[in-house]
Amino acid sequence: MLRARPSSLLAPASRLCGPASAADGARFARAERHATPCAMRGLPFTLTVLFLTSTLWLAPRTTAAQARFADPAADVERVFALLAARLALMPAVAAWKWQQKVAIADPAREESVLLETEKQAAALGIEAESAHALLSLQMRFARDVQQRSFTHWEQAGFDVRKVKDLTRELRPELDRLGFELLRALAAALPAFVLPDFRVRHSARAASLMSTAGLSAEDGQALLAALGDVRASPTTHWLERIRARGELRVGTTGDYAPFSLESAGKLRGVDIALAEAFARSLGVRVRFLKTSWPTLMRDYQNDAFDVALSGISHTPERAASARFSVPYQSGGKTPIARCSERTKLATLAQIDNEQVRVIVNPGGTNEAFVRAQLKRANVRVFADNRAIFAELLAGRADVMITDDVEAELQHRRHPGLCRTNKATFTQADKAWLVQPDDQLVDTVDTWLKSRLGDRTVARLLSRALAQP
């Protein structure tokens, strides 16, 4: 039988450089093992956030209220738009070559451009072979569009009144579009691997080819090349983040007070935390949607650089992933309608055929319920944002979740109560970090420094107080 552990919400100020008591110190011993003296004493519900002095950060500030999930469809559309913009310049390129009596094809220059572009692609995390194939196809499209212009002028005469200079006007714009295209490809990498990518975007590819005067077969070739673009394996994640100018953050958007999506906007302690860390690197932040069932698969597929969503450090996850130092400590506790609090306080009371337990899928809540409850009537409910309404409506009796979430929901819904002031387990929360020693060290150093700043506790206090 699991015995509940004492639980407290917010540590007193004395915890900044040491536990308030021996018992309090024992509760947070695991988090404190990673700390520096007086800089990281594992406070309950202590999460890290930046100093609010704007002079510390290189990038423009945004607020958590402005944060949104990236839109994979918009990412792919940007790729198509940049491809279209580049092809739209080809008649002007052709006009300069016609006037200067220069051949359309320039194999030596094309090879040089390909080699340089492959280097840029690699720095952005795009696998070289797939990048080479796409860029070679793009060059072939460019030659075909130019050839159409040459054919027209051969038949009807040269009719371009103002010819732009290739070196001074057109190539700088082509170079700019080329680099922007690489960045767009890097952003759209998660969309390219989706099984329905070609079907979903076939009409857009056909439209692009038609506008450029190319064939439907060219559209299919483009889709195939885009669908083959992959991320390159790396151990230098921090360098890649800086090269992209972007920190990709995985988050679920369903776990207040850490990460919650509402009305299309993200807010929560972890959202502010991710934005702050990105600013410390001088890069933008890009939030990518993950879920508890797919979290570790997305990590293994390099879908993000770091993940923050109140993620528990578990042995199963640690076996295949890197974690930061812990930034919060807590455990599982039950929450139910306040009228039922005395009836659903222990695991023995909850593990009953008459008790309806509700749980969100794929995370540590479900793992705990599956391991500890053998007789209760368990229902998996997909939307963690709406799960507490099920309790209030009487369609479920109890949920076992992290104590910080239980406390938040009690404050937001006075009809719900923690039925046990202790916790059944104790676990740390930490960032999932891609396996790069330099990136892990950078995250840890930043977190330890911020854990020595009590803005963290204040941030969580504000989050718990929000309606």
Secondary structure, 3 states (H helix, E strand, C coil): CCCCECCCCCCCHHHHCCCCCHHHHHHCHHHHCCCCCCCCCCCECCCCCCCCCHHHCCCCCCCHHHCCECCHHHHHHHHHHHHHHHHHCHHHHHHHHHHHCCCCCCHHHHHHHHHHHHHHHHHCCECHHHHHHHHHHHHHHHHHHHHHHHHHHHHHCCCCCCCCCHHHHHHHHHHHHHHHHHHHHHHHHHHHCCCCHHHHHHHHHHHHHHHCCCCHHHHHHHHHHHHCCCECCCCCHHHHHHHHCEEEEEECCEECCCEEEECCEEECHHHHHHHHHHHHHCCEEEEEECCCCCHHHHHHCCCCCEECCCCECCHHHHCCCEECCCCEEECEEEEEEHHHCCCCCCHHHHCCCCCEEEECCCCHHHHHHHHHCCCCEEEECCCCCCHHHHHHCCCCCEEEEEHHHHHHHHHHCCCEEECCCCECCCEEECCEECCCHHHHHHHHHHHHHHHCCCHHHHHHHHHHHCC
